[in-house]
Amino acid sequence: MKNNQVQAGTGGAAAAAIPSVNRAAAAREILMRILFAVAAAVFIVVVLVICVYLFVTAVPTISEIGWIDFLFGDRWLPSAGYYGVGTLVVGTACATAGALVVGVPLGLLVAVFMAFYCPKPLYSFLKPLTNILAGIPSIVYGYFGLQLIVPMVQQMFHAASGTTLLTTAIVLGIMIMPTIISITENSLRAVPKSYYEGTIALGATKERAIFRTMFPAAKSGVMTSIILGLGRAFGETAAVVFICGNSAQFPTSLLDPIRTLSSNIALEMGYARHLHREALIACAVVLFVFILLITLLVMLLRRKEK
């Protein structure tokens, strides 16, 4: 009798404790929701403030200079009142295109090797190495290019200077390779193995199964890796300043020096004043718009994949 009373009392206490536990869990959940909402709101506000500041400063400046003169002008000479970013846009586009030519084929091939051919002991070394390369600061790549790639290009092609479009493309290609390798490999591994096994069962070679079946199935991830690499190459600053030659001109060959939008801002913002400074902010807006378009393209690809 007494045991039954004790058990009943214990059960009643446990039942009474359950609502208090539920209330505490609900309070914590509400607190975390508020915290996440505040963090998201702060992020949105910061982005909006940056965008508003850039465009409020840039649009009147571009209007004062002239939209055509600013966007398509071939002379950037602030001391003489010329603020045309045409040469800078072309230099940026050429460097980015060269980086894709260097980095994309090598990155995709390395990703295929790591996903389908790499022995496990070697993979355990290559995978962390890829992550390390992705995290190396840009200025280290720039110093590497200045000390190794610049003299090599100068000697191989007997150029007057090794700080050229070719050097910039090589260094940027090396910089975007880890991004392309990592995302492409993950995308290939995410494809169901039955696709690969079924293709092999039908008599296809291993290479044909990879490039005709696995790559099309993983095309969204592959394209995302390429576009993200493109975005990094397009907006790179620290490394490019060391190796591009910093000459605002239209390149006519791979051995010509160039100047990109980002390197132009980094070089001149320290001493720019008045219209010159506002024109550099307008350069940042041009760069921002290009990066925004690249980001939107990535979002569209991911939405298509879903």
Sequence and secondary structure as in RCSB ss.txt:
>XXXX:A:sequence
MKNNQVQAGTGGAAAAAIPSVNRAAAAREILMRILFAVAAAVFIVVVLVICVYLFVTAVPTISEIGWIDFLFGDR
WLPSAGYYGVGTLVVGTACATAGALVVGVPLGLLVAVFMAFYCPKPLYSFLKPLTNILAGIPSIVYGYFGLQLIV
PMVQQMFHAASGTTLLTTAIVLGIMIMPTIISITENSLRAVPKSYYEGTIALGATKERAIFRTMFPAAKSGVMTS
IILGLGRAFGETAAVVFICGNSAQFPTSLLDPIRTLSSNIALEMGYARHLHREALIACAVVLFVFILLITLLVML
LRRKEK
>XXXX:A:secstr
 HHHHHHHHHHHHHHHHHHHHHHHHHHHHHHHHHHHHHHHHHHHHHHHHHHHHHHHHHHHHHHHH HHHHHH S 
EEGGGTEE  HHHHHHHHHHHHHHHHHHHHHHHHHHHIIIII  HHHHHHHHHHHHHHHHS HHHHHHHIIIIIH
HHHHHHHT S S SHHHHHHHHHHHHHHHHHHHHHHHHHHS HHHHHHHHHTT  HHHHIIIIIHHHTHHHHHHH
HHHHHHHHHH  HHHHHHSB   S  SSTTS B  HHHHHHHHTTT  THHHHHHHHHHHHHHHHHHHHHHHHHH
HHHHH 
